[in-house]
Amino acid sequence: MLSWFPNVDWSNPFFSVLSQLTDPYLNLFRSIIPPLGGIDFSAIIAIFLLQIVAGIIPGILYSFV
């Protein structure tokens, strides 16, 4: 979501590490969903998918107990 803020200094060590950790996952969605009007909506879809998976996994694990 930091792509929504064009003034972010990506050379800052914190933002650089954050980008290196999240970009591989977000790039999966960026290849499917191009930025619309210069805004990257792929992060919203990526978070939505993580929420779905986080809700499904406990149910699957509980069924094995």
MITORKE-426526 format. One record per residue: residue in three letters; x, y, z of N, C-alpha, C, O in turn. Coordinates in steps of 0.1 Angstrom, whole numbers, padded with zeros to 4 digits, always signed. Layout:
% MITORKE-426526
alaXYZXYZXYZXYZ;...
//
This chain:
% MITORKE-426526
met+0008-0012+0000+0000+0000+0000+0009+0013+0000+0004+0024-0002;leu+0022+0011+0002+0030+0022+0002+0032+0028-0012+0036+0039-0014;ser+0028+0020-0022+0028+0025-0036+0018+0037-0037+0019+0044-0047;trp+0008+0038-0028-0001+0049-0029+0005+0062-0024-0001+0073-0027;phe+0017+0061-0018+0024+0073-0014+0036+0075-0022+0046+0069-0019;pro+0036+0084-0032+0047+0085-0041+0060+0091-0035+0071+0090-0040;asn+0059+0097-0023+0070+0104-0017+0078+0094-0008+0087+0099-0001;val+0075+0082-0007+0082+0072+0001+0096+0071-0004+0099+0069-0016;asp+0106+0072+0005+0120+0070+0002+0124+0056+0003+0126+0050+0013;trp+0124+0049-0009+0127+0035-0010+0141+0031-0006+0144+0020-0005;ser+0150+0041-0006+0164+0039-0002+0165+0038+0014+0176+0034+0019;asn+0155+0041+0021+0154+0040+0035+0155+0025+0039+0148+0017+0033;pro+0164+0021+0048+0166+0006+0050+0153-0001+0054+0151-0012+0051;phe+0144+0006+0062+0132+0000+0066+0123-0003+0055+0118-0014+0053;phe+0121+0007+0046+0112+0005+0034+0118-0005+0024+0111-0012+0017;ser+0132-0005+0023+0138-0014+0014+0136-0029+0018+0133-0037+0010;val+0138-0031+0031+0136-0045+0036+0121-0049+0035+0118-0060+0031;leu+0112-0040+0038+0098-0042+0037+0094-0046+0023+0086-0055+0020;ser+0100-0039+0013+0097-0041-0001+0103-0055-0005+0096-0062-0012;gln+0115-0059+0000+0120-0072-0004+0112-0083+0002+0112-0094-0004;leu+0106-0081+0013+0098-0092+0019+0084-0093+0013+0080-0105+0012;thr+0078-0082+0009+0065-0083+0004+0063-0084-0011+0053-0089-0016;asp+0073-0079-0019+0072-0078-0033+0070-0092-0040+0062-0093-0050;pro+0077-0103-0036+0075-0115-0043+0060-0120-0042+0055-0125-0052;tyr+0053-0118-0031+0039-0122-0030+0031-0112-0038+0022-0116-0045;leu+0033-0099-0037+0025-0089-0043+0027-0090-0059+0018-0086-0066;asn+0039-0093-0063+0041-0094-0078+0032-0105-0084+0029-0103-0096;leu+0028-0115-0077+0019-0125-0082+0006-0118-0087+0000-0121-0097;phe+0001-0108-0078-0011-0101-0081-0009-0090-0091-0018-0086-0098;arg+0002-0084-0090+0005-0072-0099+0005-0077-0114+0003-0069-0123;ser+0009-0090-0116+0009-0095-0130-0005-0097-0135-0007-0098-0147;ile-0015-0099-0126-0028-0101-0130-0036-0088-0130-0044-0086-0139;ile-0034-0079-0120-0042-0067-0118-0033-0055-0120-0025-0052-0112;pro-0034-0049-0132-0025-0037-0134-0030-0025-0126-0041-0025-0122;pro-0020-0016-0123-0025-0004-0116-0035+0004-0123-0035+0005-0135;leu-0045+0009-0116-0056+0016-0122-0055+0031-0118-0056+0034-0106;gly-0053+0039-0127-0051+0054-0124-0039+0056-0116-0039+0066-0108;gly-0029+0048-0118-0016+0050-0110-0017+0044-0096-0007+0046-0089;ile-0028+0038-0092-0029+0032-0079-0029+0017-0080-0036+0011-0088;asp-0021+0011-0071-0019-0003-0071-0029-0010-0062-0027-0009-0050;phe-0039-0016-0068-0049-0023-0060-0045-0038-0057-0053-0045-0050;ser-0034-0042-0062-0030-0056-0060-0028-0059-0045-0031-0071-0041;ala-0024-0050-0037-0022-0052-0023-0035-0055-0016-0036-0064-0007;ile-0046-0049-0020-0059-0051-0014-0064-0066-0017-0069-0073-0008;ile-0062-0070-0029-0066-0084-0033-0057-0094-0026-0062-0104-0021;ala-0044-0091-0024-0035-0100-0017-0038-0101-0003-0038-0112+0003;ile-0042-0090+0004-0046-0091+0018-0059-0098+0019-0061-0106+0029;phe-0068-0096+0010-0081-0103+0010-0079-0118+0009-0085-0126+0016;leu-0070-0122+0000-0067-0137-0001-0061-0142+0012-0064-0153+0016;leu-0052-0135+0018-0046-0139+0030-0056-0141+0041-0055-0151+0049;gln-0066-0132+0042-0076-0133+0052-0085-0146+0049-0089-0153+0059;ile-0088-0149+0037-0095-0161+0034-0088-0173+0038-0093-0182+0044;val-0075-0174+0034-0067-0185+0038-0065-0187+0053-0066-0198+0058;ala-0064-0175+0060-0063-0176+0074-0075-0181+0081-0075-0186+0092;gly-0087-0179+0074-0099-0183+0080-0102-0198+0077-0108-0205+0084;ile-0096-0203+0066-0098-0217+0061-0089-0226+0069-0093-0237+0073;ile-0077-0223+0070-0067-0232+0076-0070-0237+0090-0069-0249+0092;pro-0075-0228+0099-0079-0234+0112-0090-0244+0111-0090-0254+0119;gly-0099-0242+0102-0110-0252+0101-0105-0265+0096-0110-0276+0100;ile-0095-0265+0087-0090-0277+0081-0082-0284+0092-0083-0296+0094;leu-0074-0277+0100-0066-0283+0110-0075-0288+0121-0072-0299+0127;tyr-0086-0282+0124-0095-0286+0135-0102-0299+0131-0105-0308+0139;ser-0104-0301+0118-0111-0313+0113-0102-0326+0115-0107-0337+0115;phe-0089-0324+0116-0080-0335+0117-0078-0339+0132-0072-0349+0135;val-0082-0330+0141-0080-0333+0155-0091-0342+0161-0091-0345+0173;
//
